[in-house]
Amino acid sequence: MPGSGVAILFAPDAQEVYPSNFETFVGPGDLAKPLCGAFRPGHFRGVATVVCKLFNMVQPHVAFLARRMFSNA
């Protein structure tokens, strides 16, 4: 990514993240309900699953996640 200031980029392909025998999901349960879970069923399950998979791949010591303001609820 020339000109972006990024030194390293981790960009696994879809097959690495979701292999053909993929059957495991992470369910956030009631945690998603006060957010927009009622309006977007399954969304937080997908987010929780992919973040868990990413953390298992790169095994970070620290993770910084932005707080998204929701104005479309």
mmCIF file of the N, C-alpha and C atoms, coordinates in Angstrom:
data_MODEL
# 
_entry.id   MODEL 
# 
loop_
_atom_site.group_PDB 
_atom_site.id 
_atom_site.type_symbol 
_atom_site.label_atom_id 
_atom_site.label_alt_id 
_atom_site.label_comp_id 
_atom_site.label_asym_id 
_atom_site.label_entity_id 
_atom_site.label_seq_id 
_atom_site.pdbx_PDB_ins_code 
_atom_site.Cartn_x 
_atom_site.Cartn_y 
_atom_site.Cartn_z 
_atom_site.occupancy 
_atom_site.B_iso_or_equiv 
_atom_site.pdbx_formal_charge 
_atom_site.auth_seq_id 
_atom_site.auth_comp_id 
_atom_site.auth_asym_id 
_atom_site.auth_atom_id 
_atom_site.pdbx_PDB_model_num 
ATOM 1   N N  . MET A 1 1  ? 0.841   -1.178  0.000  1.00 0.00 ? 1  MET A N  1 
ATOM 2   C CA . MET A 1 1  ? 0.000   0.000   0.000  1.00 0.00 ? 1  MET A CA 1 
ATOM 3   C C  . MET A 1 1  ? 0.888   1.245   0.000  1.00 0.00 ? 1  MET A C  1 
ATOM 4   N N  . PRO A 1 2  ? 1.526   1.499   -1.099 1.00 0.00 ? 2  PRO A N  1 
ATOM 5   C CA . PRO A 1 2  ? 2.421   2.650   -1.193 1.00 0.00 ? 2  PRO A CA 1 
ATOM 6   C C  . PRO A 1 2  ? 1.709   3.965   -0.880 1.00 0.00 ? 2  PRO A C  1 
ATOM 7   N N  . GLY A 1 3  ? 2.382   4.810   -0.124 1.00 0.00 ? 3  GLY A N  1 
ATOM 8   C CA . GLY A 1 3  ? 1.837   6.114   0.201  1.00 0.00 ? 3  GLY A CA 1 
ATOM 9   C C  . GLY A 1 3  ? 0.851   6.138   1.348  1.00 0.00 ? 3  GLY A C  1 
ATOM 10  N N  . SER A 1 4  ? 0.501   4.980   1.899  1.00 0.00 ? 4  SER A N  1 
ATOM 11  C CA . SER A 1 4  ? -0.492  4.942   2.977  1.00 0.00 ? 4  SER A CA 1 
ATOM 12  C C  . SER A 1 4  ? 0.141   5.015   4.358  1.00 0.00 ? 4  SER A C  1 
ATOM 13  N N  . GLY A 1 5  ? 1.453   4.795   4.443  1.00 0.00 ? 5  GLY A N  1 
ATOM 14  C CA . GLY A 1 5  ? 2.114   4.768   5.739  1.00 0.00 ? 5  GLY A CA 1 
ATOM 15  C C  . GLY A 1 5  ? 2.002   3.418   6.428  1.00 0.00 ? 5  GLY A C  1 
ATOM 16  N N  . VAL A 1 6  ? 1.402   2.447   5.760  1.00 0.00 ? 6  VAL A N  1 
ATOM 17  C CA . VAL A 1 6  ? 1.238   1.111   6.328  1.00 0.00 ? 6  VAL A CA 1 
ATOM 18  C C  . VAL A 1 6  ? 2.483   0.299   6.005  1.00 0.00 ? 6  VAL A C  1 
ATOM 19  N N  . ALA A 1 7  ? 3.103   -0.282  7.058  1.00 0.00 ? 7  ALA A N  1 
ATOM 20  C CA . ALA A 1 7  ? 4.315   -1.076  6.862  1.00 0.00 ? 7  ALA A CA 1 
ATOM 21  C C  . ALA A 1 7  ? 3.995   -2.539  6.590  1.00 0.00 ? 7  ALA A C  1 
ATOM 22  N N  . ILE A 1 8  ? 2.946   -3.044  7.234  1.00 0.00 ? 8  ILE A N  1 
ATOM 23  C CA . ILE A 1 8  ? 2.580   -4.453  7.096  1.00 0.00 ? 8  ILE A CA 1 
ATOM 24  C C  . ILE A 1 8  ? 1.070   -4.543  6.914  1.00 0.00 ? 8  ILE A C  1 
ATOM 25  N N  . LEU A 1 9  ? 0.627   -5.412  6.034  1.00 0.00 ? 9  LEU A N  1 
ATOM 26  C CA . LEU A 1 9  ? -0.800  -5.626  5.817  1.00 0.00 ? 9  LEU A CA 1 
ATOM 27  C C  . LEU A 1 9  ? -1.095  -7.115  5.906  1.00 0.00 ? 9  LEU A C  1 
ATOM 28  N N  . PHE A 1 10 ? -2.024  -7.481  6.773  1.00 0.00 ? 10 PHE A N  1 
ATOM 29  C CA . PHE A 1 10 ? -2.475  -8.865  6.886  1.00 0.00 ? 10 PHE A CA 1 
ATOM 30  C C  . PHE A 1 10 ? -3.822  -8.944  6.199  1.00 0.00 ? 10 PHE A C  1 
ATOM 31  N N  . ALA A 1 11 ? -3.884  -9.643  5.086  1.00 0.00 ? 11 ALA A N  1 
ATOM 32  C CA . ALA A 1 11 ? -5.120  -9.734  4.309  1.00 0.00 ? 11 ALA A CA 1 
ATOM 33  C C  . ALA A 1 11 ? -5.337  -11.174 3.860  1.00 0.00 ? 11 ALA A C  1 
ATOM 34  N N  . PRO A 1 12 ? -5.837  -12.015 4.768  1.00 0.00 ? 12 PRO A N  1 
ATOM 35  C CA . PRO A 1 12 ? -6.064  -13.414 4.392  1.00 0.00 ? 12 PRO A CA 1 
ATOM 36  C C  . PRO A 1 12 ? -7.202  -13.518 3.378  1.00 0.00 ? 12 PRO A C  1 
ATOM 37  N N  . ASP A 1 13 ? -7.149  -14.541 2.543  1.00 0.00 ? 13 ASP A N  1 
ATOM 38  C CA . ASP A 1 13 ? -8.248  -14.721 1.596  1.00 0.00 ? 13 ASP A CA 1 
ATOM 39  C C  . ASP A 1 13 ? -9.434  -15.381 2.304  1.00 0.00 ? 13 ASP A C  1 
ATOM 40  N N  . ALA A 1 14 ? -10.577 -15.329 1.683  1.00 0.00 ? 14 ALA A N  1 
ATOM 41  C CA . ALA A 1 14 ? -11.813 -15.834 2.297  1.00 0.00 ? 14 ALA A CA 1 
ATOM 42  C C  . ALA A 1 14 ? -11.708 -17.310 2.662  1.00 0.00 ? 14 ALA A C  1 
ATOM 43  N N  . GLN A 1 15 ? -11.024 -18.099 1.856  1.00 0.00 ? 15 GLN A N  1 
ATOM 44  C CA . GLN A 1 15 ? -10.897 -19.534 2.136  1.00 0.00 ? 15 GLN A CA 1 
ATOM 45  C C  . GLN A 1 15 ? -10.110 -19.786 3.421  1.00 0.00 ? 15 GLN A C  1 
ATOM 46  N N  . GLU A 1 16 ? -9.147  -18.907 3.726  1.00 0.00 ? 16 GLU A N  1 
ATOM 47  C CA . GLU A 1 16 ? -8.382  -19.052 4.967  1.00 0.00 ? 16 GLU A CA 1 
ATOM 48  C C  . GLU A 1 16 ? -9.240  -18.706 6.183  1.00 0.00 ? 16 GLU A C  1 
ATOM 49  N N  . VAL A 1 17 ? -10.075 -17.699 6.054  1.00 0.00 ? 17 VAL A N  1 
ATOM 50  C CA . VAL A 1 17 ? -10.925 -17.274 7.169  1.00 0.00 ? 17 VAL A CA 1 
ATOM 51  C C  . VAL A 1 17 ? -12.137 -18.183 7.306  1.00 0.00 ? 17 VAL A C  1 
ATOM 52  N N  . TYR A 1 18 ? -12.742 -18.549 6.196  1.00 0.00 ? 18 TYR A N  1 
ATOM 53  C CA . TYR A 1 18 ? -13.938 -19.394 6.191  1.00 0.00 ? 18 TYR A CA 1 
ATOM 54  C C  . TYR A 1 18 ? -13.705 -20.621 5.311  1.00 0.00 ? 18 TYR A C  1 
ATOM 55  N N  . PRO A 1 19 ? -13.009 -21.638 5.828  1.00 0.00 ? 19 PRO A N  1 
ATOM 56  C CA . PRO A 1 19 ? -12.770 -22.839 5.024  1.00 0.00 ? 19 PRO A CA 1 
ATOM 57  C C  . PRO A 1 19 ? -14.083 -23.541 4.677  1.00 0.00 ? 19 PRO A C  1 
ATOM 58  N N  . SER A 1 20 ? -14.033 -24.434 3.710  1.00 0.00 ? 20 SER A N  1 
ATOM 59  C CA . SER A 1 20 ? -15.249 -25.088 3.218  1.00 0.00 ? 20 SER A CA 1 
ATOM 60  C C  . SER A 1 20 ? -15.976 -25.884 4.299  1.00 0.00 ? 20 SER A C  1 
ATOM 61  N N  . ASN A 1 21 ? -15.275 -26.356 5.308  1.00 0.00 ? 21 ASN A N  1 
ATOM 62  C CA . ASN A 1 21 ? -15.917 -27.120 6.385  1.00 0.00 ? 21 ASN A CA 1 
ATOM 63  C C  . ASN A 1 21 ? -16.226 -26.243 7.602  1.00 0.00 ? 21 ASN A C  1 
ATOM 64  N N  . PHE A 1 22 ? -16.326 -24.944 7.402  1.00 0.00 ? 22 PHE A N  1 
ATOM 65  C CA . PHE A 1 22 ? -16.565 -23.976 8.471  1.00 0.00 ? 22 PHE A CA 1 
ATOM 66  C C  . PHE A 1 22 ? -17.962 -24.140 9.057  1.00 0.00 ? 22 PHE A C  1 
ATOM 67  N N  . GLU A 1 23 ? -18.039 -24.410 10.350 1.00 0.00 ? 23 GLU A N  1 
ATOM 68  C CA . GLU A 1 23 ? -19.338 -24.581 11.000 1.00 0.00 ? 23 GLU A CA 1 
ATOM 69  C C  . GLU A 1 23 ? -19.418 -23.933 12.374 1.00 0.00 ? 23 GLU A C  1 
ATOM 70  N N  . THR A 1 24 ? -18.374 -23.248 12.807 1.00 0.00 ? 24 THR A N  1 
ATOM 71  C CA . THR A 1 24 ? -18.345 -22.671 14.144 1.00 0.00 ? 24 THR A CA 1 
ATOM 72  C C  . THR A 1 24 ? -18.658 -21.182 14.093 1.00 0.00 ? 24 THR A C  1 
ATOM 73  N N  . PHE A 1 25 ? -19.518 -20.731 14.993 1.00 0.00 ? 25 PHE A N  1 
ATOM 74  C CA . PHE A 1 25 ? -19.871 -19.321 15.096 1.00 0.00 ? 25 PHE A CA 1 
ATOM 75  C C  . PHE A 1 25 ? -19.748 -18.877 16.543 1.00 0.00 ? 25 PHE A C  1 
ATOM 76  N N  . VAL A 1 26 ? -19.570 -17.580 16.742 1.00 0.00 ? 26 VAL A N  1 
ATOM 77  C CA . VAL A 1 26 ? -19.556 -16.987 18.074 1.00 0.00 ? 26 VAL A CA 1 
ATOM 78  C C  . VAL A 1 26 ? -20.853 -16.209 18.212 1.00 0.00 ? 26 VAL A C  1 
ATOM 79  N N  . GLY A 1 27 ? -21.653 -16.551 19.210 1.00 0.00 ? 27 GLY A N  1 
ATOM 80  C CA . GLY A 1 27 ? -22.923 -15.865 19.426 1.00 0.00 ? 27 GLY A CA 1 
ATOM 81  C C  . GLY A 1 27 ? -22.826 -14.891 20.583 1.00 0.00 ? 27 GLY A C  1 
ATOM 82  N N  . PRO A 1 28 ? -23.100 -13.599 20.353 1.00 0.00 ? 28 PRO A N  1 
ATOM 83  C CA . PRO A 1 28 ? -23.012 -12.619 21.428 1.00 0.00 ? 28 PRO A CA 1 
ATOM 84  C C  . PRO A 1 28 ? -24.183 -12.671 22.404 1.00 0.00 ? 28 PRO A C  1 
ATOM 85  N N  . GLY A 1 29 ? -25.199 -13.458 22.110 1.00 0.00 ? 29 GLY A N  1 
ATOM 86  C CA . GLY A 1 29 ? -26.344 -13.602 23.016 1.00 0.00 ? 29 GLY A CA 1 
ATOM 87  C C  . GLY A 1 29 ? -27.069 -12.292 23.255 1.00 0.00 ? 29 GLY A C  1 
ATOM 88  N N  . ASP A 1 30 ? -27.442 -12.056 24.499 1.00 0.00 ? 30 ASP A N  1 
ATOM 89  C CA . ASP A 1 30 ? -28.215 -10.864 24.856 1.00 0.00 ? 30 ASP A CA 1 
ATOM 90  C C  . ASP A 1 30 ? -27.415 -9.573  24.732 1.00 0.00 ? 30 ASP A C  1 
ATOM 91  N N  . LEU A 1 31 ? -26.103 -9.673  24.615 1.00 0.00 ? 31 LEU A N  1 
ATOM 92  C CA . LEU A 1 31 ? -25.263 -8.485  24.486 1.00 0.00 ? 31 LEU A CA 1 
ATOM 93  C C  . LEU A 1 31 ? -25.664 -7.639  23.277 1.00 0.00 ? 31 LEU A C  1 
ATOM 94  N N  . ALA A 1 32 ? -26.116 -8.275  22.214 1.00 0.00 ? 32 ALA A N  1 
ATOM 95  C CA . ALA A 1 32 ? -26.462 -7.562  20.981 1.00 0.00 ? 32 ALA A CA 1 
ATOM 96  C C  . ALA A 1 32 ? -27.837 -6.909  21.029 1.00 0.00 ? 32 ALA A C  1 
ATOM 97  N N  . LYS A 1 33 ? -28.697 -7.338  21.937 1.00 0.00 ? 33 LYS A N  1 
ATOM 98  C CA . LYS A 1 33 ? -30.081 -6.838  21.945 1.00 0.00 ? 33 LYS A CA 1 
ATOM 99  C C  . LYS A 1 33 ? -30.209 -5.330  22.125 1.00 0.00 ? 33 LYS A C  1 
ATOM 100 N N  . PRO A 1 34 ? -29.502 -4.694  23.084 1.00 0.00 ? 34 PRO A N  1 
ATOM 101 C CA . PRO A 1 34 ? -29.685 -3.242  23.222 1.00 0.00 ? 34 PRO A CA 1 
ATOM 102 C C  . PRO A 1 34 ? -29.038 -2.448  22.090 1.00 0.00 ? 34 PRO A C  1 
ATOM 103 N N  . LEU A 1 35 ? -28.215 -3.071  21.307 1.00 0.00 ? 35 LEU A N  1 
ATOM 104 C CA . LEU A 1 35 ? -27.611 -2.393  20.165 1.00 0.00 ? 35 LEU A CA 1 
ATOM 105 C C  . LEU A 1 35 ? -28.620 -2.453  19.024 1.00 0.00 ? 35 LEU A C  1 
ATOM 106 N N  . CYS A 1 36 ? -28.221 -2.707  17.829 1.00 0.00 ? 36 CYS A N  1 
ATOM 107 C CA . CYS A 1 36 ? -29.205 -2.788  16.739 1.00 0.00 ? 36 CYS A CA 1 
ATOM 108 C C  . CYS A 1 36 ? -29.483 -4.238  16.370 1.00 0.00 ? 36 CYS A C  1 
ATOM 109 N N  . GLY A 1 37 ? -29.285 -5.155  17.308 1.00 0.00 ? 37 GLY A N  1 
ATOM 110 C CA . GLY A 1 37 ? -29.503 -6.571  17.059 1.00 0.00 ? 37 GLY A CA 1 
ATOM 111 C C  . GLY A 1 37 ? -30.916 -6.910  16.634 1.00 0.00 ? 37 GLY A C  1 
ATOM 112 N N  . ALA A 1 38 ? -31.888 -6.186  17.158 1.00 0.00 ? 38 ALA A N  1 
ATOM 113 C CA . ALA A 1 38 ? -33.283 -6.450  16.798 1.00 0.00 ? 38 ALA A CA 1 
ATOM 114 C C  . ALA A 1 38 ? -33.561 -6.098  15.337 1.00 0.00 ? 38 ALA A C  1 
ATOM 115 N N  . PHE A 1 39 ? -32.819 -5.134  14.807 1.00 0.00 ? 39 PHE A N  1 
ATOM 116 C CA . PHE A 1 39 ? -33.041 -4.682  13.433 1.00 0.00 ? 39 PHE A CA 1 
ATOM 117 C C  . PHE A 1 39 ? -32.145 -5.398  12.425 1.00 0.00 ? 39 PHE A C  1 
ATOM 118 N N  . ARG A 1 40 ? -31.074 -6.020  12.922 1.00 0.00 ? 40 ARG A N  1 
ATOM 119 C CA . ARG A 1 40 ? -30.113 -6.686  12.035 1.00 0.00 ? 40 ARG A CA 1 
ATOM 120 C C  . ARG A 1 40 ? -29.799 -8.075  12.578 1.00 0.00 ? 40 ARG A C  1 
ATOM 121 N N  . PRO A 1 41 ? -30.751 -8.985  12.535 1.00 0.00 ? 41 PRO A N  1 
ATOM 122 C CA . PRO A 1 41 ? -30.522 -10.321 13.090 1.00 0.00 ? 41 PRO A CA 1 
ATOM 123 C C  . PRO A 1 41 ? -29.345 -11.021 12.412 1.00 0.00 ? 41 PRO A C  1 
ATOM 124 N N  . GLY A 1 42 ? -28.476 -11.602 13.215 1.00 0.00 ? 42 GLY A N  1 
ATOM 125 C CA . GLY A 1 42 ? -27.320 -12.320 12.698 1.00 0.00 ? 42 GLY A CA 1 
ATOM 126 C C  . GLY A 1 42 ? -26.093 -11.464 12.464 1.00 0.00 ? 42 GLY A C  1 
ATOM 127 N N  . HIS A 1 43 ? -26.268 -10.129 12.444 1.00 0.00 ? 43 HIS A N  1 
ATOM 128 C CA . HIS A 1 43 ? -25.136 -9.239  12.175 1.00 0.00 ? 43 HIS A CA 1 
ATOM 129 C C  . HIS A 1 43 ? -24.048 -9.383  13.233 1.00 0.00 ? 43 HIS A C  1 
ATOM 130 N N  . PHE A 1 44 ? -24.425 -9.317  14.497 1.00 0.00 ? 44 PHE A N  1 
ATOM 131 C CA . PHE A 1 44 ? -23.421 -9.368  15.557 1.00 0.00 ? 44 PHE A CA 1 
ATOM 132 C C  . PHE A 1 44 ? -22.794 -10.747 15.680 1.00 0.00 ? 44 PHE A C  1 
ATOM 133 N N  . ARG A 1 45 ? -23.514 -11.778 15.309 1.00 0.00 ? 45 ARG A N  1 
ATOM 134 C CA . ARG A 1 45 ? -22.921 -13.117 15.285 1.00 0.00 ? 45 ARG A CA 1 
ATOM 135 C C  . ARG A 1 45 ? -21.781 -13.142 14.267 1.00 0.00 ? 45 ARG A C  1 
ATOM 136 N N  . GLY A 1 46 ? -22.005 -12.547 13.118 1.00 0.00 ? 46 GLY A N  1 
ATOM 137 C CA . GLY A 1 46 ? -20.964 -12.477 12.093 1.00 0.00 ? 46 GLY A CA 1 
ATOM 138 C C  . GLY A 1 46 ? -19.775 -11.644 12.524 1.00 0.00 ? 46 GLY A C  1 
ATOM 139 N N  . VAL A 1 47 ? -20.043 -10.497 13.146 1.00 0.00 ? 47 VAL A N  1 
ATOM 140 C CA . VAL A 1 47 ? -18.967 -9.626  13.620 1.00 0.00 ? 47 VAL A CA 1 
ATOM 141 C C  . VAL A 1 47 ? -18.159 -10.334 14.705 1.00 0.00 ? 47 VAL A C  1 
ATOM 142 N N  . ALA A 1 48 ? -18.837 -10.907 15.700 1.00 0.00 ? 48 ALA A N  1 
ATOM 143 C CA . ALA A 1 48 ? -18.142 -11.601 16.789 1.00 0.00 ? 48 ALA A CA 1 
ATOM 144 C C  . ALA A 1 48 ? -17.321 -12.770 16.255 1.00 0.00 ? 48 ALA A C  1 
ATOM 145 N N  . THR A 1 49 ? -17.850 -13.484 15.281 1.00 0.00 ? 49 THR A N  1 
ATOM 146 C CA . THR A 1 49 ? -17.144 -14.633 14.709 1.00 0.00 ? 49 THR A CA 1 
ATOM 147 C C  . THR A 1 49 ? -15.881 -14.201 13.987 1.00 0.00 ? 49 THR A C  1 
ATOM 148 N N  . VAL A 1 50 ? -15.974 -13.200 13.118 1.00 0.00 ? 50 VAL A N  1 
ATOM 149 C CA . VAL A 1 50 ? -14.803 -12.804 12.337 1.00 0.00 ? 50 VAL A CA 1 
ATOM 150 C C  . VAL A 1 50 ? -13.745 -12.140 13.217 1.00 0.00 ? 50 VAL A C  1 
ATOM 151 N N  . VAL A 1 51 ? -14.152 -11.381 14.236 1.00 0.00 ? 51 VAL A N  1 
ATOM 152 C CA . VAL A 1 51 ? -13.172 -10.783 15.151 1.00 0.00 ? 51 VAL A CA 1 
ATOM 153 C C  . VAL A 1 51 ? -12.467 -11.870 15.951 1.00 0.00 ? 51 VAL A C  1 
ATOM 154 N N  . CYS A 1 52 ? -13.202 -12.869 16.414 1.00 0.00 ? 52 CYS A N  1 
ATOM 155 C CA . CYS A 1 52 ? -12.600 -13.992 17.134 1.00 0.00 ? 52 CYS A CA 1 
ATOM 156 C C  . CYS A 1 52 ? -11.609 -14.736 16.240 1.00 0.00 ? 52 CYS A C  1 
ATOM 157 N N  . LYS A 1 53 ? -11.988 -14.984 15.000 1.00 0.00 ? 53 LYS A N  1 
ATOM 158 C CA . LYS A 1 53 ? -11.102 -15.681 14.064 1.00 0.00 ? 53 LYS A CA 1 
ATOM 159 C C  . LYS A 1 53 ? -9.843  -14.856 13.797 1.00 0.00 ? 53 LYS A C  1 
ATOM 160 N N  . LEU A 1 54 ? -9.998  -13.547 13.611 1.00 0.00 ? 54 LEU A N  1 
ATOM 161 C CA . LEU A 1 54 ? -8.852  -12.667 13.390 1.00 0.00 ? 54 LEU A CA 1 
ATOM 162 C C  . LEU A 1 54 ? -7.907  -12.702 14.585 1.00 0.00 ? 54 LEU A C  1 
ATOM 163 N N  . PHE A 1 55 ? -8.459  -12.570 15.794 1.00 0.00 ? 55 PHE A N  1 
ATOM 164 C CA . PHE A 1 55 ? -7.616  -12.586 16.993 1.00 0.00 ? 55 PHE A CA 1 
ATOM 165 C C  . PHE A 1 55 ? -6.917  -13.932 17.163 1.00 0.00 ? 55 PHE A C  1 
ATOM 166 N N  . ASN A 1 56 ? -7.574  -15.019 16.805 1.00 0.00 ? 56 ASN A N  1 
ATOM 167 C CA . ASN A 1 56 ? -6.927  -16.328 16.879 1.00 0.00 ? 56 ASN A CA 1 
ATOM 168 C C  . ASN A 1 56 ? -5.795  -16.451 15.861 1.00 0.00 ? 56 ASN A C  1 
ATOM 169 N N  . MET A 1 57 ? -5.930  -15.789 14.716 1.00 0.00 ? 57 MET A N  1 
ATOM 170 C CA . MET A 1 57 ? -4.879  -15.848 13.691 1.00 0.00 ? 57 MET A CA 1 
ATOM 171 C C  . MET A 1 57 ? -3.661  -15.014 14.061 1.00 0.00 ? 57 MET A C  1 
ATOM 172 N N  . VAL A 1 58 ? -3.893  -13.780 14.508 1.00 0.00 ? 58 VAL A N  1 
ATOM 173 C CA . VAL A 1 58 ? -2.768  -12.862 14.743 1.00 0.00 ? 58 VAL A CA 1 
ATOM 174 C C  . VAL A 1 58 ? -2.327  -12.811 16.200 1.00 0.00 ? 58 VAL A C  1 
ATOM 175 N N  . GLN A 1 59 ? -3.159  -13.274 17.124 1.00 0.00 ? 59 GLN A N  1 
ATOM 176 C CA . GLN A 1 59 ? -2.873  -13.334 18.558 1.00 0.00 ? 59 GLN A CA 1 
ATOM 177 C C  . GLN A 1 59 ? -2.270  -12.026 19.092 1.00 0.00 ? 59 GLN A C  1 
ATOM 178 N N  . PRO A 1 60 ? -3.036  -10.937 19.012 1.00 0.00 ? 60 PRO A N  1 
ATOM 179 C CA . PRO A 1 60 ? -2.509  -9.648  19.475 1.00 0.00 ? 60 PRO A CA 1 
ATOM 180 C C  . PRO A 1 60 ? -2.411  -9.589  20.999 1.00 0.00 ? 60 PRO A C  1 
ATOM 181 N N  . HIS A 1 61 ? -1.495  -8.772  21.477 1.00 0.00 ? 61 HIS A N  1 
ATOM 182 C CA . HIS A 1 61 ? -1.395  -8.523  22.916 1.00 0.00 ? 61 HIS A CA 1 
ATOM 183 C C  . HIS A 1 61 ? -2.398  -7.449  23.328 1.00 0.00 ? 61 HIS A C  1 
ATOM 184 N N  . VAL A 1 62 ? -2.681  -6.542  22.402 1.00 0.00 ? 62 VAL A N  1 
ATOM 185 C CA . VAL A 1 62 ? -3.611  -5.438  22.641 1.00 0.00 ? 62 VAL A CA 1 
ATOM 186 C C  . VAL A 1 62 ? -4.422  -5.223  21.366 1.00 0.00 ? 62 VAL A C  1 
ATOM 187 N N  . ALA A 1 63 ? -5.680  -4.855  21.523 1.00 0.00 ? 63 ALA A N  1 
ATOM 188 C CA . ALA A 1 63 ? -6.515  -4.526  20.366 1.00 0.00 ? 63 ALA A CA 1 
ATOM 189 C C  . ALA A 1 63 ? -7.246  -3.219  20.647 1.00 0.00 ? 63 ALA A C  1 
ATOM 190 N N  . PHE A 1 64 ? -7.242  -2.332  19.695 1.00 0.00 ? 64 PHE A N  1 
ATOM 191 C CA . PHE A 1 64 ? -7.950  -1.066  19.805 1.00 0.00 ? 64 PHE A CA 1 
ATOM 192 C C  . PHE A 1 64 ? -9.084  -1.078  18.790 1.00 0.00 ? 64 PHE A C  1 
ATOM 193 N N  . LEU A 1 65 ? -10.296 -0.931  19.268 1.00 0.00 ? 65 LEU A N  1 
ATOM 194 C CA . LEU A 1 65 ? -11.467 -0.934  18.395 1.00 0.00 ? 65 LEU A CA 1 
ATOM 195 C C  . LEU A 1 65 ? -12.169 0.406   18.523 1.00 0.00 ? 65 LEU A C  1 
ATOM 196 N N  . ALA A 1 66 ? -12.585 0.960   17.412 1.00 0.00 ? 66 ALA A N  1 
ATOM 197 C CA . ALA A 1 66 ? -13.274 2.246   17.426 1.00 0.00 ? 66 ALA A CA 1 
ATOM 198 C C  . ALA A 1 66 ? -14.689 2.072   17.944 1.00 0.00 ? 66 ALA A C  1 
ATOM 199 N N  . ARG A 1 67 ? -15.162 3.077   18.626 1.00 0.00 ? 67 ARG A N  1 
ATOM 200 C CA . ARG A 1 67 ? -16.546 3.073   19.095 1.00 0.00 ? 67 ARG A CA 1 
ATOM 201 C C  . ARG A 1 67 ? -17.388 3.738   18.020 1.00 0.00 ? 67 ARG A C  1 
ATOM 202 N N  . ARG A 1 68 ? -18.275 2.979   17.459 1.00 0.00 ? 68 ARG A N  1 
ATOM 203 C CA . ARG A 1 68 ? -19.106 3.496   16.367 1.00 0.00 ? 68 ARG A CA 1 
ATOM 204 C C  . ARG A 1 68 ? -20.349 4.148   16.950 1.00 0.00 ? 68 ARG A C  1 
ATOM 205 N N  . MET A 1 69 ? -20.621 5.349   16.515 1.00 0.00 ? 69 MET A N  1 
ATOM 206 C CA . MET A 1 69 ? -21.852 6.016   16.931 1.00 0.00 ? 69 MET A CA 1 
ATOM 207 C C  . MET A 1 69 ? -22.968 5.525   16.031 1.00 0.00 ? 69 MET A C  1 
ATOM 208 N N  . PHE A 1 70 ? -24.043 5.064   16.627 1.00 0.00 ? 70 PHE A N  1 
ATOM 209 C CA . PHE A 1 70 ? -25.140 4.601   15.787 1.00 0.00 ? 70 PHE A CA 1 
ATOM 210 C C  . PHE A 1 70 ? -26.231 5.659   15.762 1.00 0.00 ? 70 PHE A C  1 
ATOM 211 N N  . SER A 1 71 ? -26.489 6.163   14.585 1.00 0.00 ? 71 SER A N  1 
ATOM 212 C CA . SER A 1 71 ? -27.533 7.170   14.411 1.00 0.00 ? 71 SER A CA 1 
ATOM 213 C C  . SER A 1 71 ? -28.647 6.639   13.524 1.00 0.00 ? 71 SER A C  1 
ATOM 214 N N  . ASN A 1 72 ? -28.510 5.386   13.093 1.00 0.00 ? 72 ASN A N  1 
ATOM 215 C CA . ASN A 1 72 ? -29.515 4.828   12.194 1.00 0.00 ? 72 ASN A CA 1 
ATOM 216 C C  . ASN A 1 72 ? -30.469 3.887   12.913 1.00 0.00 ? 72 ASN A C  1 
ATOM 217 N N  . ALA A 1 73 ? -30.517 3.956   14.229 1.00 0.00 ? 73 ALA A N  1 
ATOM 218 C CA . ALA A 1 73 ? -31.401 3.059   14.989 1.00 0.00 ? 73 ALA A CA 1 
ATOM 219 C C  . ALA A 1 73 ? -32.781 3.649   15.127 1.00 0.00 ? 73 ALA A C  1 
# 
